[in-house]
C-alpha cells in the first residue's frame, strides 16, 4: 500500500522525463501520434543532430558553461574570503556588516530587476548621475551581479566556525598569516561545504532565465535556457526536434545532480534555501 | 573544548590582533560587499526612487506616490489589472502550496520509515527540481495539448471529454458545474483551467525540495517520543497526528512560507507555459511587472508594482522570522 503510493508518485514525477527522451527518438509522425506510443518503434538518433543544427546550440552551450563556471568560481572566492573574515577575524563594524548581509537575503530579485536593467543600459543614459554600464549583450552582465551571494557567505561561515581553534593556534605559532591559513588549512577542510555552495550556485546559473532573457538579444551571448525558449517558437511543429533539444539541455545538469546529489541534498536540508 | 584554556585575545586568530587585522578583514569582505552593494542594496533603494517618477526608459517628472495610486485605484486601466493580477497570484498560491505540502509530507513520512529503495525514490522525486522550467514546459505543453495531449486520452478513459488545459480561460468550478448542466455565477468560477495546470506543474517542480526539508525535519524528532507512544499502545495514526505533526510544525511552517514566497515570485513557469494568457487569466504580479517594465517600457510603474510585491513578500519573510525565531528551541 505504501509502496503503491510511492510508485504512483514516482511514475507521475518521472513520466515527463520518459516522454521527453522517448519522443526525442521518434520520427515526427510517431512523436505527434495520439495516443502516444510508449517506446519508439524505430530509433531516430539523427533527431539530435537535426535539432543541434537548427540553432546555434554550440554557441549557447559555450555561453552557459562559461558563465556558470566563472560565476561559481568567483562566487566561491568572494564567499570564502568574506566568510573567513566573519568567522575568524575581529574588525570594527563586523556586527553591522553581518546584519546588512543578512538583510539582503530578504530582498527578492523582483525588487531589483528594473534598476539593475537600467544600470546595464547603454552608457549614454544616466544612472544616479553617472554613465550606465552599457552591458547589454555581454558576458559580464550575466556574471558580475552574481559573483557574491549572502547565502554562500553564511553557508561557508557556519563551516569555518566549526574548525577547531587548535589549528589556528598552531598556524599562528608557525607564523602563518590569515590568507595562508585560509588557503592551506581551512579550504582543504571545507571541501564538502565548497561543493554544496558551488553546486547550488552552478545550478542557479545554469537554469537562469529571466535575467539573461531581458539583457541579451543576440545568440552570441545567450545561454541555453533562453536559446531553448527561442527554439520552441522556431521548431514550431517539429516536436520531436524540440524534445531532442530539451533532452540535451537538461542532460548535463541531471548527470551532475546524479553524481553529486549527496552534497546538494545535504546542503539544502541543512539550510533550507531554494537553489 | 581544550581551546578554552587559551586566552580569548590570543585564541581569535593566527597573526596577532594588530590594527592590521581590521584592515585585512575589511579587504576580505570588500569584494562581496562591493558586488552585493552595487547589484542588490543600491538597486533596492533605486527601485523605490524610480517608482516615484514617471520613467519611460528615461527619467521623467516626479510623481510622488502617483504610480502607486495608479495601480491601487486611480487609473481605470491600471488598477483593474493590478487587483486581478494580485488575486491571480494568491489563487496560484492557494491552489499550489497546500496540495504540494500535503503530498510532500506524506511522501516524506513514508520514506522516513526506512523503506526499501528510499534513496532511489528520493533521487527521482528531486529530479524535477534541478530541471529547468523552460525544458519542462516544452514537455508539459505537449502533455496538456488540447488535440494531441496524453492527459486528454487519460481522462477519456474515465469518460471525460477533452479539455483545452493551458488554452482554457474558463474557471475550474465553472467547467465542473457545466458538465453537470449547472451554470455558476462568475464569482464562483474559480481559477482558470490554465492556472490549475500551472499549479500542477509547479507542484511537480518543487515537490522534491519540500520532501528533502520534511525528511530533515522528521529526523530531528527524537525517537524516544515514538518509543514511548508505542509502549503506551498508540496506533500508527495516533502517532502521526499526536506526535509527528505537532513536533514537525516548525518545519511545516518553514516549508509553507518558503513555498508561498516561491510561488509569489515565480516568473519562469508562467512565462514559458502561458505567457500570462489565456485572456490574462494567468497574468500574475511578476508577469505584470515584466510586461509593464520590459514590454511597455514603463519603468516607473513597473518599479512601483515590483515594490508592492516586495512588501507582500517581506511580510511573509518577517512573519517567518518571528514565528520560527520563537519556536527555534522547539525541535
Interface residues (C-beta under 8 A of the other chain):
Chain A: X2 X3 X5 X6 X9 X10 X12 X13 X14 X15 X16 X17 X19 X20 X23 X32 X34 X35 X36 X77 X78 X79 X81 X82 X84 X85 X86 X88 X89 X90 X91 X92 X93 X94 X97 X100 X101 X104 X106 X107 X108 X109 X110 X111 X112 X113 X114 X115 X116 X117 X118 X119 X125 X126 X128 X144 X145 X147 X148 X149 X150 X153 X164 X165 X166 X168 X169 X171 X172 X176 X177 X178 X181 X203 X206 X207 X209 X210 X213 X214 X225 X228 X229 X232 X239 X242 X243 X245 X246 X249 X250 X253 X254 X257 X258 X261 X264 X265 X268 X269 X270 X272 X274 X275
Chain B: X1 X2 X3 X6 X10 X11 X12 X13 X14 X15 X16 X17 X21 X22 X24 X25 X26 X28 X29 X31 X32 X33 X34 X35 X36 X39 X40 X41 X42 X43 X44 X46 X47 X50 X58 X59 X103 X106 X107 X110 X111 X113 X115 X121 X122 X123 X124 X125 X126 X127 X128 X129 X130 X131 X132 X133 X134 X135 X136 X137 X138 X139 X140 X142 X143 X147 X148 X149 X150 X153 X204 X207 X208 X209 X212 X213 X215 X216 X254 X258 X261 X262 X265 X267 X268 X271 X272 X286 X289 X290 X293 X294 X299 X302 X303 X306 X307 X309 X310 X313 X314 X317
